[in-house]
Amino acid sequence: MRGVNDFKELWTVEQIKRSEIITQWMAKGVRFYSAQTVHIDIDASIGTGSYIGSGVHIINGSHIGSNCQIEAFTIISN
């Protein structure tokens, strides 16, 4: 458990959670370019073999199929 008392601590917690989400998708066979710049909501899904470019946002329950390529700076929302 970790407390959040200011914006710096909030940012730290957000980075930890984002890293966990990216790591889970990597374990399922999703490849990332510059993973630290990608944002994926917890309710999104990505198929095995997909490639996610730099600065991509996958939000609002979006579903990406298998073997898809999402280019840099794309926002996919539901």
C-alpha positions as MATLAB code, in Angstrom:
seq = 'MRGVNDFKELWTVEQIKRSEIITQWMAKGVRFYSAQTVHIDIDASIGTGSYIGSGVHIINGSHIGSNCQIEAFTIISN';
ca = [
       0.000    0.000    0.000;
       1.248    3.456   -0.847;
      -0.132    6.840    0.111;
      -0.428    9.788   -2.259;
      -0.124   13.205   -0.664;
       0.966   15.461   -3.529;
       1.255   15.605   -7.320;
       4.788   14.192   -7.358;
       3.663   11.110   -5.437;
       0.631   10.767   -7.729;
       2.923   10.852  -10.758;
       5.137    8.169   -9.175;
       2.169    5.866   -8.529;
       0.868    6.412  -12.074;
       4.266    5.430  -13.505;
       4.348    2.252  -11.418;
       0.885    1.213  -12.619;
       1.644    2.072  -16.266;
       4.788   -0.041  -16.055;
       2.818   -2.981  -14.636;
       0.242   -2.759  -17.458;
       2.930   -2.598  -20.182;
       4.804   -5.523  -18.604;
       1.631   -7.640  -18.603;
       1.069   -6.966  -22.320;
       4.712   -7.733  -23.141;
       4.310  -11.097  -21.393;
       1.317  -11.751  -23.692;
       3.361  -11.117  -26.837;
       2.761   -7.426  -27.535;
       5.809   -5.474  -28.737;
       6.324   -1.798  -27.840;
       8.527    0.906  -29.262;
       9.416    3.339  -26.496;
       7.063    1.699  -23.988;
       7.544    4.469  -21.415;
       5.607    6.841  -23.710;
       2.566    4.567  -24.190;
      -0.681    4.833  -22.212;
      -3.032    1.842  -22.034;
      -6.173    1.897  -19.911;
      -6.727   -1.089  -17.649;
      -9.915   -2.045  -19.553;
      -8.256   -2.093  -22.997;
      -7.157   -5.295  -24.734;
      -4.433   -6.052  -27.283;
      -3.982   -9.225  -29.302;
      -0.789  -11.270  -29.431;
       1.773  -10.243  -32.012;
       0.670   -6.612  -32.152;
       3.115   -3.722  -32.312;
       2.442   -0.468  -30.425;
       4.411    2.617  -31.506;
       5.709    5.529  -29.480;
       3.223    7.882  -27.798;
       0.180    5.690  -28.447;
      -2.903    5.943  -26.208;
      -5.321    3.004  -26.071;
      -8.227    4.109  -23.893;
     -11.892    3.653  -22.990;
     -12.129   -0.118  -23.351;
     -10.604   -0.272  -26.834;
      -9.832   -3.682  -28.343;
      -6.857   -4.215  -30.648;
      -6.764   -7.485  -32.590;
      -3.851   -9.883  -33.027;
      -0.908   -8.974  -35.254;
      -1.968   -5.315  -35.576;
       0.411   -2.398  -35.993;
      -0.493    0.861  -34.238;
       1.748    3.680  -35.453;
       3.277    6.416  -33.317;
       1.116    9.071  -31.648;
      -2.183    7.336  -32.391;
      -5.104    7.644  -29.972;
      -7.641    4.815  -30.021;
     -10.737    5.358  -27.929;
     -13.400    2.625  -27.827;
];
